[in-house]
């Protein structure tokens, strides 16, 4: 099968939409299919991660995302339609369609190609956070874009239900995979732990964007707990304010690859605070790394955490609940071990290979439905 994957953002090591697109392309190659990735051009002088990326890749003009100069966002270009036609695609995969993806949808329609649209970003939640309004407009945009696709894939049961409630048709579940080789407890590093917690403190980590919708400031009360050292990994526009709001926390900036895996595995507790996650890949990576997780009881984490068995869920936006969950884990080493072991077992089968094979079934069903075959 010849599949064109259109992703709104770049690069894959700092953005979940692009990361999922790259993993999809790699899996298609492994299974003998022919992927094409259409992605925003990297910054001038940047090296494309060709060693672990799919091939071929067509870059379209791009601009830096405001507040995140390392993330590139595509600008609509005629190059997209030419790439789809030149690839002789059988199907178009739209990763997080919003701007470039809408152009991809239109180009696919002109070529008579089926489309699969992957819902990955809670745009309505972002509108609520950044603008204090605009939720209804965001949902109108989401509904219009996804209604034009042959099938929409949602990463969690919560996001699938929300899409359905807002009138998006033909929604199916497709979760995200995790690299269980890269993210593994064996990468725990005693030297790194001593550097981060010279007093032997329990390491409580957050990994992700530092932006208002992530609500990382909820960790302020965790910083006040005796015997705790908070470690923050990531970058974004909220970084300066968070450095002031989280006294004593260690800010490591953006980390990727093997270095990120080493940090994950060296934590004692992983705490996620954002309530608008359609999936929450970092929770899954922490679980694969053998780290007990605290996360909001909303969105994607509801699929990833069975409260009290594979992690702890807390009410969204509740700083006291986050603090008390971390306190409970600080004071109960046996509980940390039980949650870590069960969490890791829970993600063991969620490899990108397994998830990629599920995606191929969606592709085949969409293609067959277009051809009038029974699905």
One Martini backbone bead per residue (centre of mass of N, CA, C, O) as a GRO file, in nm:
protein
  375
    1UNK     BB    1   0.098   0.036   0.021
    2UNK     BB    2   0.035   0.382  -0.053
    3UNK     BB    3   0.135   0.633   0.186
    4UNK     BB    4   0.034   0.954   0.291
    5UNK     BB    5   0.194   1.162   0.537
    6UNK     BB    6   0.045   1.433   0.715
    7UNK     BB    7   0.223   1.682   0.900
    8UNK     BB    8   0.210   1.978   1.092
    9UNK     BB    9   0.487   1.896   1.237
   10UNK     BB   10   0.818   1.984   1.373
   11UNK     BB   11   0.985   1.752   1.519
   12UNK     BB   12   0.975   1.423   1.648
   13UNK     BB   13   1.139   1.493   1.932
   14UNK     BB   14   0.906   1.742   2.024
   15UNK     BB   15   0.644   1.598   1.886
   16UNK     BB   16   0.368   1.397   1.887
   17UNK     BB   17   0.262   1.411   1.600
   18UNK     BB   18   0.532   1.357   1.454
   19UNK     BB   19   0.610   1.097   1.600
   20UNK     BB   20   0.371   0.927   1.500
   21UNK     BB   21   0.432   0.960   1.199
   22UNK     BB   22   0.713   0.830   1.202
   23UNK     BB   23   0.632   0.556   1.318
   24UNK     BB   24   0.440   0.485   1.092
   25UNK     BB   25   0.645   0.487   0.860
   26UNK     BB   26   0.834   0.273   0.975
   27UNK     BB   27   0.621   0.046   0.981
   28UNK     BB   28   0.553   0.038   0.684
   29UNK     BB   29   0.834  -0.047   0.596
   30UNK     BB   30   0.848  -0.313   0.760
   31UNK     BB   31   0.572  -0.415   0.594
   32UNK     BB   32   0.621  -0.324   0.274
   33UNK     BB   33   0.553  -0.036   0.240
   34UNK     BB   34   0.482   0.309   0.094
   35UNK     BB   35   0.598   0.588   0.230
   36UNK     BB   36   0.502   0.936   0.277
   37UNK     BB   37   0.636   1.242   0.397
   38UNK     BB   38   0.472   1.544   0.501
   39UNK     BB   39   0.668   1.828   0.608
   40UNK     BB   40   0.810   2.055   0.772
   41UNK     BB   41   1.063   2.248   0.752
   42UNK     BB   42   1.350   2.293   0.873
   43UNK     BB   43   1.571   2.469   0.991
   44UNK     BB   44   1.828   2.632   0.907
   45UNK     BB   45   2.086   2.381   0.931
   46UNK     BB   46   1.931   2.145   0.997
   47UNK     BB   47   1.913   1.806   1.085
   48UNK     BB   48   1.782   1.538   0.955
   49UNK     BB   49   1.658   1.228   1.101
   50UNK     BB   50   1.739   0.987   0.888
   51UNK     BB   51   1.833   0.740   1.053
   52UNK     BB   52   1.520   0.727   1.201
   53UNK     BB   53   1.368   0.784   0.946
   54UNK     BB   54   1.178   0.806   0.694
   55UNK     BB   55   1.100   0.714   0.348
   56UNK     BB   56   1.021   0.970   0.206
   57UNK     BB   57   1.070   1.337   0.220
   58UNK     BB   58   0.856   1.623   0.221
   59UNK     BB   59   0.907   1.964   0.218
   60UNK     BB   60   0.751   2.241   0.355
   61UNK     BB   61   0.687   2.530   0.434
   62UNK     BB   62   0.796   2.717   0.736
   63UNK     BB   63   0.734   2.795   1.086
   64UNK     BB   64   0.766   2.901   1.390
   65UNK     BB   65   0.642   2.843   1.689
   66UNK     BB   66   0.516   3.028   1.916
   67UNK     BB   67   0.744   2.968   2.187
   68UNK     BB   68   0.867   2.727   1.969
   69UNK     BB   69   1.136   2.732   1.774
   70UNK     BB   70   1.179   2.407   1.736
   71UNK     BB   71   0.894   2.428   1.610
   72UNK     BB   72   0.737   2.338   1.309
   73UNK     BB   73   0.504   2.498   1.082
   74UNK     BB   74   0.305   2.467   0.829
   75UNK     BB   75   0.271   2.597   0.502
   76UNK     BB   76   0.087   2.633   0.256
   77UNK     BB   77   0.134   2.423  -0.045
   78UNK     BB   78   0.175   2.291  -0.366
   79UNK     BB   79   0.364   2.055  -0.283
   80UNK     BB   80   0.154   1.863  -0.167
   81UNK     BB   81  -0.009   1.778  -0.418
   82UNK     BB   82   0.238   1.682  -0.577
   83UNK     BB   83   0.322   1.459  -0.379
   84UNK     BB   84   0.068   1.281  -0.394
   85UNK     BB   85   0.076   1.233  -0.698
   86UNK     BB   86   0.374   1.127  -0.719
   87UNK     BB   87   0.321   0.874  -0.518
   88UNK     BB   88   0.057   0.720  -0.570
   89UNK     BB   89  -0.163   0.710  -0.365
   90UNK     BB   90  -0.405   0.517  -0.170
   91UNK     BB   91  -0.356   0.695   0.095
   92UNK     BB   92  -0.442   0.943   0.352
   93UNK     BB   93  -0.256   1.063   0.632
   94UNK     BB   94  -0.376   1.272   0.901
   95UNK     BB   95  -0.180   1.450   1.130
   96UNK     BB   96  -0.339   1.669   1.294
   97UNK     BB   97  -0.558   1.835   1.145
   98UNK     BB   98  -0.571   2.204   1.035
   99UNK     BB   99  -0.397   2.309   0.784
  100UNK     BB  100  -0.237   2.109   0.607
  101UNK     BB  101  -0.457   1.887   0.630
  102UNK     BB  102  -0.673   2.036   0.470
  103UNK     BB  103  -0.513   2.033   0.208
  104UNK     BB  104  -0.489   1.727   0.199
  105UNK     BB  105  -0.790   1.669   0.180
  106UNK     BB  106  -0.839   1.821  -0.087
  107UNK     BB  107  -0.634   1.664  -0.258
  108UNK     BB  108  -0.760   1.385  -0.214
  109UNK     BB  109  -1.034   1.450  -0.339
  110UNK     BB  110  -0.926   1.517  -0.626
  111UNK     BB  111  -0.790   1.210  -0.638
  112UNK     BB  112  -0.979   0.994  -0.489
  113UNK     BB  113  -0.885   0.964  -0.184
  114UNK     BB  114  -0.854   0.823   0.103
  115UNK     BB  115  -0.907   0.915   0.459
  116UNK     BB  116  -0.709   0.956   0.762
  117UNK     BB  117  -0.787   1.103   1.077
  118UNK     BB  118  -0.585   1.228   1.347
  119UNK     BB  119  -0.654   1.277   1.677
  120UNK     BB  120  -0.430   1.489   1.907
  121UNK     BB  121  -0.568   1.779   1.976
  122UNK     BB  122  -0.700   2.004   2.223
  123UNK     BB  123  -0.823   2.286   2.098
  124UNK     BB  124  -1.044   2.365   2.299
  125UNK     BB  125  -0.860   2.371   2.549
  126UNK     BB  126  -0.670   2.589   2.440
  127UNK     BB  127  -0.880   2.812   2.410
  128UNK     BB  128  -0.952   2.820   2.709
  129UNK     BB  129  -0.663   2.890   2.812
  130UNK     BB  130  -0.571   3.138   2.613
  131UNK     BB  131  -0.876   3.292   2.569
  132UNK     BB  132  -1.150   3.211   2.730
  133UNK     BB  133  -1.236   3.113   2.439
  134UNK     BB  134  -1.351   2.933   2.141
  135UNK     BB  135  -1.465   2.644   2.162
  136UNK     BB  136  -1.686   2.640   1.945
  137UNK     BB  137  -1.498   2.707   1.707
  138UNK     BB  138  -1.311   2.465   1.740
  139UNK     BB  139  -1.533   2.249   1.695
  140UNK     BB  140  -1.610   2.335   1.413
  141UNK     BB  141  -1.337   2.273   1.290
  142UNK     BB  142  -1.310   1.978   1.371
  143UNK     BB  143  -1.573   1.879   1.239
  144UNK     BB  144  -1.510   1.964   0.947
  145UNK     BB  145  -1.250   1.805   0.906
  146UNK     BB  146  -1.342   1.510   1.006
  147UNK     BB  147  -1.599   1.475   0.826
  148UNK     BB  148  -1.418   1.445   0.554
  149UNK     BB  149  -1.339   1.179   0.652
  150UNK     BB  150  -1.351   0.838   0.648
  151UNK     BB  151  -1.166   0.842   0.919
  152UNK     BB  152  -1.142   0.863   1.274
  153UNK     BB  153  -0.870   0.876   1.507
  154UNK     BB  154  -0.859   0.795   1.846
  155UNK     BB  155  -0.647   0.763   2.140
  156UNK     BB  156  -0.915   0.759   2.324
  157UNK     BB  157  -1.209   0.722   2.486
  158UNK     BB  158  -1.248   1.019   2.560
  159UNK     BB  159  -1.202   1.143   2.275
  160UNK     BB  160  -1.416   0.976   2.128
  161UNK     BB  161  -1.657   1.081   2.293
  162UNK     BB  162  -1.619   1.382   2.229
  163UNK     BB  163  -1.645   1.367   1.927
  164UNK     BB  164  -1.929   1.243   1.924
  165UNK     BB  165  -2.068   1.476   2.092
  166UNK     BB  166  -1.967   1.685   1.840
  167UNK     BB  167  -2.039   1.525   1.553
  168UNK     BB  168  -1.829   1.313   1.485
  169UNK     BB  169  -1.775   1.085   1.249
  170UNK     BB  170  -1.623   0.787   1.228
  171UNK     BB  171  -1.511   0.676   1.509
  172UNK     BB  172  -1.194   0.546   1.618
  173UNK     BB  173  -0.965   0.346   1.785
  174UNK     BB  174  -0.612   0.476   1.833
  175UNK     BB  175  -0.339   0.431   1.984
  176UNK     BB  176  -0.029   0.447   2.132
  177UNK     BB  177   0.296   0.389   2.131
  178UNK     BB  178   0.594   0.220   2.272
  179UNK     BB  179   0.936   0.214   2.356
  180UNK     BB  180   1.044  -0.070   2.537
  181UNK     BB  181   1.355  -0.033   2.495
  182UNK     BB  182   1.416   0.257   2.565
  183UNK     BB  183   1.190   0.226   2.787
  184UNK     BB  184   1.371   0.127   3.079
  185UNK     BB  185   1.488   0.035   3.392
  186UNK     BB  186   1.796  -0.019   3.306
  187UNK     BB  187   1.853   0.313   3.285
  188UNK     BB  188   1.925   0.347   3.557
  189UNK     BB  189   2.115   0.622   3.728
  190UNK     BB  190   2.315   0.680   3.993
  191UNK     BB  191   2.470   0.934   3.909
  192UNK     BB  192   2.228   1.107   3.835
  193UNK     BB  193   2.090   1.094   4.109
  194UNK     BB  194   2.317   1.236   4.268
  195UNK     BB  195   2.302   1.503   4.105
  196UNK     BB  196   1.989   1.563   4.167
  197UNK     BB  197   2.017   1.405   4.476
  198UNK     BB  198   2.251   1.449   4.712
  199UNK     BB  199   2.038   1.386   4.967
  200UNK     BB  200   1.838   1.143   4.871
  201UNK     BB  201   1.604   1.221   4.725
  202UNK     BB  202   1.304   1.211   4.588
  203UNK     BB  203   1.217   1.169   4.251
  204UNK     BB  204   1.015   1.414   4.078
  205UNK     BB  205   0.869   1.406   3.752
  206UNK     BB  206   0.860   1.613   3.453
  207UNK     BB  207   0.733   1.577   3.108
  208UNK     BB  208   0.728   1.859   2.884
  209UNK     BB  209   0.564   2.118   2.824
  210UNK     BB  210   0.596   2.476   2.899
  211UNK     BB  211   0.262   2.543   2.957
  212UNK     BB  212  -0.040   2.641   3.059
  213UNK     BB  213  -0.200   2.361   2.992
  214UNK     BB  214  -0.003   2.187   3.195
  215UNK     BB  215   0.008   2.286   3.498
  216UNK     BB  216   0.298   2.277   3.657
  217UNK     BB  217   0.242   2.455   3.917
  218UNK     BB  218   0.116   2.214   4.086
  219UNK     BB  219   0.419   2.140   4.204
  220UNK     BB  220   0.476   2.339   4.437
  221UNK     BB  221   0.388   2.157   4.684
  222UNK     BB  222   0.593   1.934   4.628
  223UNK     BB  223   0.850   2.107   4.685
  224UNK     BB  224   0.771   2.122   5.007
  225UNK     BB  225   0.846   1.842   5.051
  226UNK     BB  226   1.009   1.636   5.229
  227UNK     BB  227   1.240   1.453   5.039
  228UNK     BB  228   1.206   1.632   4.771
  229UNK     BB  229   1.275   1.628   4.409
  230UNK     BB  230   1.220   1.830   4.140
  231UNK     BB  231   1.189   1.739   3.786
  232UNK     BB  232   1.231   1.929   3.481
  233UNK     BB  233   1.128   1.843   3.143
  234UNK     BB  234   1.165   2.109   2.922
  235UNK     BB  235   0.992   2.354   2.710
  236UNK     BB  236   0.880   2.704   2.712
  237UNK     BB  237   0.695   2.990   2.794
  238UNK     BB  238   0.681   2.899   3.119
  239UNK     BB  239   0.969   2.874   3.235
  240UNK     BB  240   1.024   3.134   3.403
  241UNK     BB  241   0.777   3.106   3.596
  242UNK     BB  242   0.850   2.817   3.703
  243UNK     BB  243   1.118   2.885   3.839
  244UNK     BB  244   0.963   3.058   4.056
  245UNK     BB  245   0.729   2.844   4.144
  246UNK     BB  246   0.976   2.609   4.178
  247UNK     BB  247   1.138   2.564   4.442
  248UNK     BB  248   1.424   2.351   4.395
  249UNK     BB  249   1.404   2.283   4.116
  250UNK     BB  250   1.501   2.094   3.831
  251UNK     BB  251   1.615   2.222   3.516
  252UNK     BB  252   1.683   2.048   3.195
  253UNK     BB  253   1.518   2.078   2.965
  254UNK     BB  254   1.561   1.950   2.663
  255UNK     BB  255   1.510   1.596   2.605
  256UNK     BB  256   1.639   1.304   2.431
  257UNK     BB  257   1.630   0.986   2.392
  258UNK     BB  258   1.855   0.832   2.588
  259UNK     BB  259   1.854   1.061   2.795
  260UNK     BB  260   1.555   1.050   2.863
  261UNK     BB  261   1.545   0.754   2.951
  262UNK     BB  262   1.737   0.795   3.193
  263UNK     BB  263   1.559   0.989   3.349
  264UNK     BB  264   1.310   0.828   3.386
  265UNK     BB  265   1.449   0.574   3.531
  266UNK     BB  266   1.558   0.776   3.777
  267UNK     BB  267   1.293   0.791   3.889
  268UNK     BB  268   1.029   0.758   4.142
  269UNK     BB  269   0.829   0.979   4.014
  270UNK     BB  270   0.549   1.058   3.807
  271UNK     BB  271   0.416   1.391   3.713
  272UNK     BB  272   0.111   1.481   3.582
  273UNK     BB  273  -0.098   1.793   3.505
  274UNK     BB  274  -0.250   1.780   3.242
  275UNK     BB  275  -0.608   1.793   3.130
  276UNK     BB  276  -0.562   1.789   2.778
  277UNK     BB  277  -0.526   1.480   2.705
  278UNK     BB  278  -0.569   1.251   2.449
  279UNK     BB  279  -0.330   1.062   2.590
  280UNK     BB  280  -0.019   1.061   2.711
  281UNK     BB  281   0.290   0.963   2.652
  282UNK     BB  282   0.454   1.012   2.918
  283UNK     BB  283   0.310   0.805   3.089
  284UNK     BB  284   0.394   0.557   2.919
  285UNK     BB  285   0.702   0.600   2.944
  286UNK     BB  286   0.713   0.577   3.251
  287UNK     BB  287   0.598   0.293   3.272
  288UNK     BB  288   0.818   0.157   3.095
  289UNK     BB  289   1.045   0.267   3.315
  290UNK     BB  290   0.933   0.195   3.611
  291UNK     BB  291   0.723   0.433   3.699
  292UNK     BB  292   0.530   0.589   3.902
  293UNK     BB  293   0.199   0.745   3.859
  294UNK     BB  294   0.072   1.083   3.833
  295UNK     BB  295  -0.268   1.183   3.730
  296UNK     BB  296  -0.525   1.295   3.572
  297UNK     BB  297  -0.885   1.240   3.565
  298UNK     BB  298  -0.830   1.276   3.232
  299UNK     BB  299  -0.849   1.155   2.944
  300UNK     BB  300  -0.593   0.951   2.859
  301UNK     BB  301  -0.518   0.842   3.154
  302UNK     BB  302  -0.776   0.658   3.184
  303UNK     BB  303  -0.640   0.427   3.000
  304UNK     BB  304  -0.349   0.400   3.162
  305UNK     BB  305  -0.501   0.417   3.455
  306UNK     BB  306  -0.539   0.214   3.739
  307UNK     BB  307  -0.643   0.297   4.024
  308UNK     BB  308  -0.406   0.153   4.251
  309UNK     BB  309  -0.239  -0.028   4.025
  310UNK     BB  310  -0.092   0.171   3.777
  311UNK     BB  311  -0.172   0.423   3.959
  312UNK     BB  312  -0.255   0.777   4.010
  313UNK     BB  313  -0.553   0.959   4.049
  314UNK     BB  314  -0.652   1.303   4.002
  315UNK     BB  315  -0.788   1.587   4.020
  316UNK     BB  316  -0.813   1.832   3.820
  317UNK     BB  317  -0.624   2.106   3.941
  318UNK     BB  318  -0.516   1.958   4.219
  319UNK     BB  319  -0.262   2.030   4.425
  320UNK     BB  320  -0.322   1.866   4.679
  321UNK     BB  321  -0.357   1.590   4.544
  322UNK     BB  322  -0.075   1.574   4.431
  323UNK     BB  323   0.076   1.595   4.698
  324UNK     BB  324  -0.059   1.344   4.837
  325UNK     BB  325   0.030   1.134   4.633
  326UNK     BB  326   0.333   1.180   4.670
  327UNK     BB  327   0.339   1.128   4.972
  328UNK     BB  328   0.244   0.835   4.959
  329UNK     BB  329   0.492   0.742   4.791
  330UNK     BB  330   0.716   0.831   4.981
  331UNK     BB  331   0.593   0.646   5.234
  332UNK     BB  332   0.565   0.391   5.006
  333UNK     BB  333   0.763   0.169   4.861
  334UNK     BB  334   0.573  -0.067   4.791
  335UNK     BB  335   0.378   0.099   4.618
  336UNK     BB  336   0.578   0.183   4.405
  337UNK     BB  337   0.638  -0.102   4.306
  338UNK     BB  338   0.354  -0.194   4.228
  339UNK     BB  339   0.291   0.032   4.023
  340UNK     BB  340   0.536  -0.009   3.842
  341UNK     BB  341   0.490  -0.305   3.762
  342UNK     BB  342   0.197  -0.271   3.652
  343UNK     BB  343   0.256  -0.049   3.447
  344UNK     BB  344   0.458  -0.206   3.275
  345UNK     BB  345   0.272  -0.444   3.206
  346UNK     BB  346   0.049  -0.262   3.065
  347UNK     BB  347   0.269  -0.171   2.818
  348UNK     BB  348   0.412  -0.421   2.683
  349UNK     BB  349   0.192  -0.439   2.424
  350UNK     BB  350   0.241  -0.114   2.329
  351UNK     BB  351   0.374  -0.120   2.067
  352UNK     BB  352   0.439   0.005   1.758
  353UNK     BB  353   0.382  -0.259   1.614
  354UNK     BB  354   0.098  -0.315   1.723
  355UNK     BB  355  -0.025  -0.039   1.648
  356UNK     BB  356   0.046  -0.052   1.345
  357UNK     BB  357  -0.133  -0.299   1.280
  358UNK     BB  358  -0.398  -0.159   1.352
  359UNK     BB  359  -0.374   0.059   1.134
  360UNK     BB  360  -0.383  -0.129   0.886
  361UNK     BB  361  -0.675  -0.210   0.929
  362UNK     BB  362  -0.795   0.068   0.884
  363UNK     BB  363  -0.695   0.108   0.601
  364UNK     BB  364  -0.834  -0.141   0.474
  365UNK     BB  365  -1.125  -0.059   0.545
  366UNK     BB  366  -1.129   0.208   0.393
  367UNK     BB  367  -1.054   0.102   0.114
  368UNK     BB  368  -1.290  -0.105   0.091
  369UNK     BB  369  -1.521   0.096   0.122
  370UNK     BB  370  -1.453   0.258  -0.134
  371UNK     BB  371  -1.485  -0.019  -0.313
  372UNK     BB  372  -1.752  -0.175  -0.187
  373UNK     BB  373  -1.659  -0.348   0.040
  374UNK     BB  374  -1.672  -0.541   0.296
  375UNK     BB  375  -1.607  -0.464   0.664
   0.00000   0.00000   0.00000
